Amino acid sequence: MFRIIQSIPSKKAEPFKRWLAKVGYERVQEIENPELAQERMKELYEQKGYSKAWIDKRLRGMAVRQGLTDEWKKRGVQSQEDFSILTAEISKASFGMTPSAYKKLKGLSKENLRDHMTDLELIFTMLGEASTAEIERVNDPRTFPQHRKASREGGTVAKTARMKLESKTRRRVISPENYLDAPEQEKRKRLVKQ
């Protein structure tokens, strides 16, 4: 694609050629130094209005999720469908609902659920997945029913902690609000005033 665009002799194509060369150069740099990709991801989240504290949790959650999927892969889980089923087991045990039901609660359709979770929702999601990964390492399940059991057990660890917090604070962790609801409303108000 780059070569085709480079072959266009028009001056109007020049800005696009420069942009494409810049993006290509940045991606090559990110391959050589993956931390650059992480920094770019942080910048994108900041531009969307997320706080640095939330971004740190989200990135940590990605690392926890990767650790869990690595444990599943080591033990023979390969298909996206199986990952989805096991993730749903963790979510049902942690929050009492599947990710699709959770998205519905938050009014999401194609958006990434985790990008719309509050800080506490992210933390309890991480706890369920980290607990599941640890149970996988210790119990070394080899059949899909054993993986499902480990996922439910890991999610139950998060549920127990969530319920304990909710009883102490008298506030639910599970929220129909999207993380960006309040900041987005503030942005809209500022735009309307201008």
C-alpha positions in Angstrom: 0.0 0.0 0.0 2.9 2.3 0.9 4.5 1.7 -2.5 1.3 2.4 -4.4 0.8 5.7 -2.5 4.4 6.6 -3.0 4.0 6.1 -6.8 1.3 8.8 -7.0 2.9 11.9 -8.5 0.3 14.4 -7.3 1.3 17.2 -4.8 -2.0 16.5 -3.1 -0.7 13.1 -2.1 2.4 14.6 -0.3 0.8 15.2 3.1 -0.6 11.7 3.1 2.8 10.3 2.1 4.5 12.1 4.9 1.8 11.0 7.4 2.1 7.3 6.2 5.9 7.5 6.5 5.7 8.9 10.0 3.2 6.2 11.1 5.3 3.5 9.6 8.4 4.9 11.4 6.6 5.0 14.7 5.4 1.4 14.4 9.0 0.2 13.6 10.2 2.1 16.7 7.4 0.4 18.8 8.5 -3.0 17.5 12.1 -2.3 18.7 10.9 -0.7 22.0 7.4 -1.9 23.1 7.3 0.7 25.9 6.7 3.3 23.1 3.5 1.5 22.2 2.4 1.6 25.8 3.1 5.3 26.0 1.1 5.9 22.8 -1.8 3.9 24.3 -1.6 6.1 27.5 -1.8 9.3 25.3 -4.8 8.0 23.5 -6.7 7.3 26.7 -5.7 10.7 28.1 -7.0 12.3 24.9 -10.3 10.5 25.5 -10.5 12.1 29.0 -9.4 9.2 31.3 -7.4 10.0 34.4 -3.8 8.8 34.8 -4.9 6.7 37.8 -7.6 5.0 35.7 -5.2 4.5 32.8 -2.7 2.8 35.1 -5.4 0.4 36.3 -6.5 -0.3 32.8 -2.9 -1.1 31.6 -2.3 -3.3 34.7 -5.6 -5.1 33.9 -4.4 -5.8 30.4 -1.2 -7.4 31.8 -3.3 -9.5 34.3 -5.5 -10.6 31.4 -2.5 -11.5 29.3 -1.1 -13.6 32.2 -4.4 -15.4 32.5 -4.7 -16.2 28.8 -1.1 -17.4 28.8 -2.0 -19.8 31.6 -5.0 -21.1 29.6 -2.9 -21.5 26.5 -0.2 -23.5 28.4 -3.0 -25.9 29.4 -4.6 -26.3 26.0 -7.2 -23.6 25.8 -6.8 -22.1 22.3 -10.0 -20.9 20.7 -11.5 -17.4 21.2 -14.8 -19.1 21.9 -13.3 -21.0 24.8 -11.6 -17.8 26.1 -15.0 -16.1 26.0 -16.8 -18.9 27.8 -14.1 -18.9 30.6 -14.2 -15.1 30.8 -18.0 -15.3 31.2 -17.6 -17.8 34.0 -15.2 -15.4 35.9 -17.6 -12.4 35.3 -20.7 -14.4 36.4 -18.9 -15.4 39.6 -17.4 -12.0 40.2 -20.4 -9.7 39.3 -23.4 -12.0 38.9 -23.6 -11.4 35.1 -21.8 -12.2 31.9 -19.8 -9.6 30.0 -22.7 -9.2 27.5 -25.2 -8.6 30.3 -22.8 -6.2 31.9 -22.4 -4.3 28.6 -26.2 -4.1 28.4 -26.4 -2.7 31.9 -24.0 0.0 30.9 -25.8 0.7 27.6 -22.9 -0.4 25.4 -23.1 -2.2 22.1 -19.8 -2.7 20.3 -17.6 -0.7 22.8 -15.0 -2.4 25.0 -16.7 -3.0 28.4 -13.4 -2.5 30.3 -13.0 0.9 28.8 -16.2 1.9 30.5 -15.7 0.4 33.9 -15.1 2.4 37.0 -11.9 2.1 39.0 -13.4 -0.4 41.4 -15.0 -2.5 38.6 -11.6 -2.7 36.9 -9.9 -3.7 40.2 -12.4 -6.5 40.9 -12.2 -7.7 37.3 -8.4 -7.9 37.8 -8.8 -9.7 41.1 -11.1 -12.3 39.5 -8.6 -12.9 36.6 -5.5 -12.9 38.7 -7.1 -15.3 41.2 -8.1 -17.6 38.3 -4.6 -17.5 36.9 -3.2 -18.5 40.3 -5.7 -21.3 40.7 -4.7 -22.5 37.1 -1.0 -22.5 38.1 -1.6 -24.4 41.4 -4.3 -26.9 40.2 -3.0 -27.3 36.6 -6.3 -28.2 35.0 -6.2 -30.1 31.7 -9.9 -30.4 30.7 -12.3 -27.7 29.8 -14.7 -28.5 32.7 -11.7 -28.1 35.1 -10.9 -24.7 33.5 -14.5 -23.7 34.0 -14.3 -24.7 37.6 -11.1 -22.7 38.1 -12.7 -19.7 36.5 -15.7 -19.8 38.7 -13.4 -20.2 41.8 -11.3 -17.2 40.7 -14.4 -15.2 40.1 -15.7 -16.2 43.5 -12.6 -14.7 45.2 -13.4 -11.4 43.6 -17.1 -11.7 44.5 -16.3 -12.3 48.2 -14.0 -9.2 48.3 -16.6 -7.1 46.3 -19.4 -8.1 48.7 -17.3 -7.4 51.7 -16.5 -3.9 50.4 -20.2 -3.3 49.5 -21.2 -4.2 53.0 -18.7 -1.8 54.5 -19.5 1.1 52.3 -23.2 0.4 51.7 -22.6 1.1 48.0 -22.7 -1.2 45.0 -19.5 -1.7 43.0 -21.5 -2.7 39.9 -22.6 0.5 38.2 -24.7 1.2 35.1 -22.6 4.3 34.6 -19.8 4.4 32.1 -16.4 5.6 33.3 -16.5 8.6 31.0 -20.1 9.6 31.6 -19.3 12.5 34.0 -16.3 13.8 32.1 -18.2 13.6 28.8 -21.1 15.5 30.2 -18.7 18.2 31.4 -17.1 18.5 27.9 -20.5 18.8 26.3 -21.5 21.6 28.8 -18.3 23.5 28.0 -18.8 23.1 24.2 -22.4 24.4 24.5 -21.3 27.4 26.5 -18.7 28.3 23.8 
